[in-house]
Structure formats: structure tokens, C-alpha cells
Amino acid sequence: MTEKTTISAETKHAQNLNCTSLIDAVAEDRRLTPDKKETVLRFTKPEERVCIYTEEGGLMRRLLQHPEFQVERLRVVTEESWGDRIDPDDFNGGSITGIDGWGPIGLLSLKTSPRTTSQHAAIVSERVLRDE
């Protein structure tokens, strides 16, 4: 994971179209209490990207819209299964209750002062989503 990953404009465009259709399917897992719905940010010193997993609806929607976020796996609930992890290209219905992906480490920053809101979805700012 230490090698730099680049993505072509054509691939990004296809992923953005796919992510737009995924946003409508986002739903939180009603079986999980709020204290069980986790968001994990993981990276190591030599890596040039941050791995993100979340089960929070607002944060899932914002990450799916982010131009630098790459979805690797979806946690999906259907009538036949509950919580299977699948490739985003294999999604053809159900509710998305978790996403797993990555973005460049530059997406993260620690501020000297706190945000004005404690909403988890605000980790991905509205400004970033409008700047596309």
C-alpha cells in the first residue's frame, strides 16, 4: 500500500456516475445501536492514503460524493442477506449500510480549533462537495 496510486480521468468519471446511483441506496443498519455504528480511519506512516470504513449514513453519502474517495467494498442488506460485503460494481439492489474505501492522506487535517458542528458527516465539508 506504500506505492502511489493514480486514477485516470475516465475511471474517475465512471466511478462518479456509479457513486451517484449508490447514494440513493444508503441506509443505516437499524439492528445496530448508535454506539455500535463505527467509523474507522486507518493509515501508517509510509502510506500515501487513508483507509476509511463507516456505517454512518451521512458520512457514507458525503464520502460517496467526494471526488478523491475511492470505494472498494460495500456492506449491503437485501431480502436474501444481511451485511454481505461486495464490490461496488456488483451492487444491484438493497440497502448500503457500510462503505469501505480510501483517499489520499491529504484529505485529513487536524485543525487548531474545533469545527462549529459535532456532526460526524461534517468531517467531509459541504465546501469540498461544491468545489467539484
C-alpha positions as CSV (number, residue, x, y, z in Angstrom):
1,M,0.0,0.0,0.0
2,T,3.0,2.3,0.1
3,E,3.1,2.8,-3.7
4,K,1.4,5.9,-5.1
5,T,-1.9,5.1,-6.7
6,T,-3.2,7.2,-9.6
7,I,-6.6,7.1,-11.3
8,S,-7.3,8.2,-14.8
9,A,-10.0,10.8,-15.6
10,E,-12.0,8.2,-17.4
11,T,-12.0,5.9,-14.4
12,K,-13.0,8.8,-12.1
13,H,-15.9,9.8,-14.3
14,A,-17.2,6.2,-14.3
15,Q,-16.8,6.0,-10.6
16,N,-18.6,9.3,-10.0
17,L,-21.6,8.1,-12.1
18,N,-21.7,4.8,-10.1
19,C,-21.4,6.7,-6.8
20,T,-24.3,8.9,-7.7
21,S,-26.5,5.8,-8.0
22,L,-25.1,4.4,-4.8
23,I,-26.1,7.4,-2.7
24,D,-29.8,6.7,-3.1
25,A,-29.3,3.2,-1.6
26,V,-27.5,4.4,1.6
27,A,-29.3,3.5,4.8
28,E,-28.1,2.9,8.3
29,D,-28.4,-0.6,9.8
30,R,-31.4,-0.5,12.1
31,R,-30.1,-3.5,14.0
32,L,-27.1,-1.5,15.3
33,T,-27.5,1.0,18.1
34,P,-25.7,4.3,17.6
35,D,-22.8,3.3,19.8
36,K,-22.2,0.3,17.5
37,K,-22.1,2.3,14.2
38,E,-18.5,2.9,13.7
39,T,-16.2,5.0,11.6
40,V,-12.6,4.0,11.3
41,L,-9.8,6.0,9.7
42,R,-6.5,4.0,9.3
43,F,-3.1,4.8,7.9
44,T,0.5,4.1,8.6
45,K,3.4,6.5,8.3
46,P,4.8,5.3,4.9
47,E,1.3,5.2,3.2
48,E,0.1,7.9,0.9
49,R,-3.6,7.1,1.5
50,V,-6.1,6.8,4.4
51,C,-8.4,3.8,4.6
52,I,-11.9,4.7,5.7
53,Y,-14.8,2.4,6.9
54,T,-18.1,3.9,8.1
55,E,-21.6,2.7,8.9
56,E,-22.9,6.2,9.4
57,G,-25.4,7.3,6.7
58,G,-24.5,11.0,6.5
59,L,-20.8,10.2,6.3
60,M,-21.4,7.5,3.7
61,R,-23.3,9.9,1.4
62,R,-20.6,12.6,1.7
63,L,-17.7,10.2,1.1
64,L,-19.5,8.8,-2.0
65,Q,-19.7,12.3,-3.3
66,H,-16.1,13.2,-2.6
67,P,-14.1,13.4,-5.8
68,E,-11.0,11.9,-4.1
69,F,-12.7,9.0,-2.3
70,Q,-12.4,5.5,-3.9
71,V,-15.0,2.9,-2.8
72,E,-13.6,-0.6,-2.5
73,R,-16.4,-2.6,-0.7
74,L,-20.0,-2.1,0.2
75,R,-21.8,-3.6,3.2
76,V,-25.2,-4.5,1.7
77,V,-28.5,-5.7,3.2
78,T,-31.0,-7.4,0.9
79,E,-34.0,-9.7,1.4
80,E,-31.6,-12.6,1.0
81,S,-28.7,-11.5,3.0
82,W,-27.8,-9.2,5.9
83,G,-24.5,-7.3,5.7
84,D,-22.6,-9.1,2.9
85,R,-19.6,-7.2,1.7
86,I,-19.5,-6.8,-2.1
87,D,-17.6,-5.0,-4.8
88,P,-19.4,-1.7,-5.8
89,D,-19.6,-2.9,-9.4
90,D,-21.6,-5.9,-8.2
91,F,-24.2,-3.8,-6.5
92,N,-27.7,-4.3,-7.9
93,G,-30.1,-3.5,-5.2
94,G,-30.6,-3.5,-1.4
95,S,-29.5,-1.0,1.2
96,I,-25.9,0.1,1.6
97,T,-25.2,0.0,5.3
98,G,-21.4,0.5,5.2
99,I,-18.7,1.5,2.9
100,D,-15.0,0.7,2.8
101,G,-12.6,2.8,0.7
102,W,-9.6,5.1,0.6
103,G,-8.4,8.5,-0.4
104,P,-5.1,10.4,-0.4
105,I,-3.7,11.1,3.0
106,G,-4.0,14.8,2.2
107,L,-7.8,14.6,2.8
108,L,-7.1,14.6,6.5
109,S,-6.1,17.6,8.6
110,L,-6.1,18.3,12.3
111,K,-7.3,21.9,13.0
112,T,-6.1,24.2,15.7
113,S,-9.7,25.0,16.6
114,P,-12.7,22.7,16.5
115,R,-15.4,22.6,13.8
116,T,-18.6,24.6,14.6
117,T,-20.6,21.3,14.5
118,S,-20.1,18.0,16.1
119,Q,-21.9,16.1,13.3
120,H,-19.8,13.3,12.0
121,A,-20.9,13.9,8.4
122,A,-19.2,17.3,8.7
123,I,-15.8,15.6,8.6
124,V,-16.4,16.0,4.8
125,S,-17.3,19.6,4.4
126,E,-20.0,21.0,2.2
127,R,-17.4,23.2,0.5
128,V,-15.5,20.2,-0.8
129,L,-18.6,18.7,-2.3
130,R,-19.5,22.0,-4.0
131,D,-16.0,22.5,-5.5
132,E,-16.2,19.6,-7.9
